[in-house]
Amino acid sequence: MRSFEELVAEGEAVSVEGWDFSWFEGRATEGRPSWGYQKLIGTRMATAEAALDIQTGGGEVLAGIPTAPPRLAATESWPPNLAIARRNLAPHGGTVVEVADDAALPFDPDSFDLVVSRHPTVVIWPEIARVLRPAGVYLSQQIGSGTVIELTEYMMGPQPVGTGRSTEKAVASAESVGLSVVQVRPESLRMEFFDIAAVVHFLRKVIWIVPDFTVERYRDRLLALHDQIQRDGVFVATSERFLFEAQKPEAVS
């Protein structure tokens, strides 16, 4: 049986670049939403003329679509991900532009008939409405309020569940910029962590779960959680996801 220190060191050493979660195989699991995001956007991309993926990460999800539209663009804010995304999207002829998550999009108005985004850190709704063509669609899988709250509270103690990521706010925000909401589908999904290395890597990679996380700062809580996982075999949490689709009105002739 590997020691706490060995497992923590391993969790600290794994690269957090990109959005490839294959390292977690056998060490952590997360349920997948029933709608199948990658397959869904693949179907939409096959009939689009021009598409944009906002906050693409390393482009891993977008790279899995079977057929790319004639024009495919993506944005990413984190410099280490840019080279990964460009390499992954090159076979599709995709271009990747460095853009801060909260910045204006460097594209002309009415540029895309499809805009997608998986787990955006922030959604700049006026920019989405601006770059969509009339009758264009925004399709996004988003993180819901209170996601993985069990792990957040284990590390930090009781925390208020904000409304910043709620479906209600997403609907109101989309409608405020003139988009019509087509569908909102929330789901709660089971997450399991089987060793403390997986917890450490997850908290380093998904930085909003415990915003000030470092191993040294949370060593005592990590040790307590390690002991619990050793005893129970697993730490269980819940991820909140929702599928969101909205459409820009058709142009008035």
matplotlib code that plots the C-alpha trace (Angstrom):
import matplotlib.pyplot as plt

x = [0.0, 1.4, 1.9, 0.1, 3.3, 3.9, 0.4, 0.4, 3.7, 2.3, -0.8, 1.4, 3.7, 1.0, 0.7, -2.5, -2.2, -5.2, -8.5, -7.4, -8.7, -7.3, -4.9, -7.8, -8.7, -8.9, -8.4, -11.6, -14.8, -17.5, -20.9, -21.5, -24.6, -27.2, -27.1, -23.5, -22.0, -19.2, -21.6, -24.2, -21.8, -20.4, -23.9, -24.4, -20.9, -21.6, -24.3, -22.7, -21.0, -18.9, -18.5, -16.7, -15.6, -15.1, -12.6, -11.6, -8.9, -6.5, -9.1, -9.5, -13.3, -13.7, -11.0, -13.3, -16.0, -16.3, -16.8, -15.7, -17.5, -15.8, -14.7, -13.8, -12.3, -11.6, -10.5, -8.4, -7.0, -4.3, -1.0, 0.1, -3.1, -2.7, -0.1, -2.0, -5.2, -3.6, -2.0, -5.3, -7.4, -5.0, -6.5, -9.8, -8.3, -9.2, -7.7, -7.1, -6.9, -5.6, -8.4, -8.9, -12.1, -13.7, -12.6, -14.4, -14.2, -11.9, -14.5, -16.8, -20.5, -22.6, -19.6, -20.9, -24.0, -22.9, -21.1, -20.3, -18.6, -17.9, -17.6, -16.9, -15.5, -17.5, -20.0, -19.9, -23.4, -23.3, -20.3, -22.1, -25.1, -22.9, -20.9, -23.8, -25.5, -29.3, -30.9, -27.5, -27.3, -25.3, -24.9, -23.1, -22.5, -22.1, -21.2, -24.1, -24.3, -22.9, -20.9, -18.6, -19.7, -18.9, -15.1, -15.1, -16.7, -14.4, -11.4, -12.8, -15.7, -19.4, -19.7, -22.7, -23.9, -23.9, -26.3, -23.7, -23.8, -27.5, -29.8, -32.0, -29.2, -28.2, -31.8, -32.1, -28.7, -29.4, -32.7, -31.3, -29.1, -32.0, -31.4, -34.3, -33.8, -34.4, -33.6, -32.1, -31.4, -29.8, -28.4, -26.6, -23.8, -21.9, -18.2, -15.9, -12.2, -10.3, -7.0, -5.6, -3.4, -6.6, -8.0, -4.8, -4.6, -8.3, -8.0, -4.9, -6.6, -10.1, -9.0, -12.5, -13.4, -11.0, -9.7, -6.7, -5.7, -2.1, -0.9, 0.9, -2.1, -4.5, -2.1, -4.0, -7.3, -5.7, -4.3, -7.7, -9.3, -6.6, -7.4, -11.1, -10.5, -8.2, -11.0, -14.1, -12.4, -13.9, -14.9, -18.2, -19.2, -21.7, -21.0, -23.8, -24.1, -26.6, -27.1, -28.0, -29.2, -30.3, -30.9, -30.5, -33.6, -33.8, -33.1, -36.1, -36.4]
y = [0.0, 3.4, 6.0, 9.4, 11.2, 9.1, 9.6, 13.3, 13.7, 11.8, 14.0, 17.1, 15.9, 15.2, 17.9, 20.0, 21.1, 20.5, 18.9, 15.3, 13.4, 9.9, 9.9, 9.5, 6.1, 3.6, 6.4, 8.5, 8.3, 10.8, 10.0, 11.4, 13.5, 11.6, 13.9, 13.0, 16.4, 15.4, 13.4, 16.2, 18.9, 16.5, 16.2, 20.0, 20.7, 18.4, 20.8, 24.1, 26.5, 28.4, 27.3, 28.6, 26.8, 29.2, 28.2, 25.0, 24.0, 21.7, 21.2, 17.5, 17.5, 19.5, 17.4, 14.3, 15.5, 13.4, 16.3, 19.9, 22.8, 24.8, 27.4, 26.2, 28.5, 28.2, 30.5, 29.6, 31.8, 29.6, 29.8, 26.2, 24.9, 26.9, 24.7, 21.6, 22.9, 24.0, 20.6, 18.8, 20.9, 21.1, 18.0, 19.8, 23.0, 24.8, 28.0, 28.8, 32.3, 33.4, 35.3, 36.0, 34.3, 37.6, 39.5, 40.5, 37.9, 39.0, 38.1, 40.2, 40.4, 37.7, 35.4, 32.0, 30.0, 27.7, 28.6, 25.9, 25.8, 23.0, 24.1, 27.8, 29.6, 32.7, 33.4, 36.8, 36.8, 40.0, 38.7, 35.4, 37.3, 39.6, 36.9, 34.6, 35.0, 35.5, 32.1, 30.9, 28.6, 28.7, 25.2, 24.7, 22.1, 24.1, 23.5, 24.0, 25.6, 23.6, 21.2, 19.0, 20.9, 17.8, 18.1, 21.9, 21.7, 18.8, 21.1, 24.5, 23.9, 24.9, 27.2, 29.1, 27.8, 30.8, 31.4, 32.5, 29.1, 28.5, 27.6, 30.5, 33.0, 31.4, 31.8, 35.4, 36.3, 34.8, 36.5, 39.8, 39.9, 38.9, 35.1, 32.7, 29.7, 26.4, 23.9, 23.7, 20.2, 19.9, 16.6, 15.6, 13.0, 10.8, 11.3, 8.9, 9.4, 6.2, 7.7, 11.0, 11.4, 11.8, 14.4, 16.4, 16.3, 17.2, 20.2, 21.4, 21.0, 22.3, 25.3, 26.7, 23.8, 25.0, 28.4, 28.8, 25.1, 24.1, 20.9, 22.7, 24.8, 21.9, 19.1, 18.3, 18.0, 15.9, 13.6, 13.2, 12.5, 10.0, 8.2, 8.2, 6.8, 4.1, 3.2, 3.5, 2.8, 5.9, 9.5, 10.4, 13.8, 15.1, 17.1, 19.4, 19.8, 21.4, 21.5, 24.9, 25.8, 29.3, 30.8, 34.2, 35.5, 35.4, 38.7, 40.9, 41.5]
z = [0.0, -1.0, 1.6, 1.8, 0.9, -2.2, -3.4, -2.8, -4.7, -7.6, -7.7, -7.6, -10.4, -13.1, -15.7, -15.6, -19.3, -21.5, -20.7, -21.1, -18.0, -19.0, -16.1, -13.7, -15.2, -12.3, -9.7, -10.1, -12.0, -13.0, -14.5, -18.0, -18.9, -20.9, -23.8, -24.9, -25.5, -28.0, -30.1, -30.0, -31.1, -33.8, -35.3, -35.2, -36.7, -39.6, -40.9, -39.9, -42.2, -39.6, -36.0, -32.9, -29.8, -26.9, -24.2, -26.0, -23.5, -25.4, -28.1, -27.1, -27.2, -30.4, -32.1, -31.7, -34.1, -37.2, -39.7, -39.3, -40.9, -43.7, -41.1, -37.6, -35.0, -31.3, -28.4, -25.4, -22.6, -21.0, -23.0, -22.3, -23.9, -27.1, -28.7, -27.7, -29.1, -32.4, -32.8, -32.0, -34.3, -37.2, -38.9, -39.0, -40.4, -37.1, -36.0, -32.3, -31.1, -27.7, -25.9, -22.2, -20.9, -20.0, -23.1, -26.3, -29.1, -32.0, -34.7, -36.8, -36.0, -37.6, -38.1, -37.0, -37.3, -34.4, -31.2, -28.7, -25.3, -22.8, -19.1, -19.8, -16.7, -17.6, -20.4, -22.1, -23.4, -25.4, -27.3, -28.1, -29.4, -31.5, -33.3, -34.0, -37.4, -37.5, -36.6, -35.3, -32.3, -29.0, -27.6, -24.3, -21.5, -18.4, -14.7, -12.4, -9.0, -6.1, -8.2, -6.2, -3.0, -1.0, -1.7, -1.4, 2.0, 3.1, 2.4, 3.3, 5.7, 5.0, 2.0, 0.5, -2.8, -5.2, -8.0, -10.5, -12.3, -12.0, -14.9, -14.0, -14.4, -17.7, -19.0, -17.8, -19.3, -22.6, -22.9, -21.9, -25.1, -27.3, -27.5, -27.4, -25.0, -26.8, -24.0, -20.6, -19.2, -15.8, -14.4, -11.1, -11.6, -9.2, -8.8, -7.0, -5.9, -5.0, -3.8, -2.6, -5.7, -7.7, -5.3, -5.5, -9.2, -9.6, -7.3, -9.2, -12.5, -11.7, -9.8, -8.9, -6.6, -3.9, -5.2, -2.9, -3.1, -2.5, -0.9, 1.9, 2.7, 2.9, 4.0, 7.2, 5.4, 2.6, 5.2, 6.9, 3.5, 2.7, 5.9, 5.1, 1.6, 3.0, 5.4, 3.1, -0.3, -1.9, -1.5, -3.2, -4.5, -7.0, -10.2, -11.5, -15.3, -17.6, -21.4, -22.6, -26.1, -27.3, -30.7, -32.2, -33.9, -37.7, -39.5, -40.2, -43.9]

ax = plt.figure().add_subplot(projection="3d")
ax.plot(x, y, z, "-o")
ax.set_aspect("equal")
plt.show()
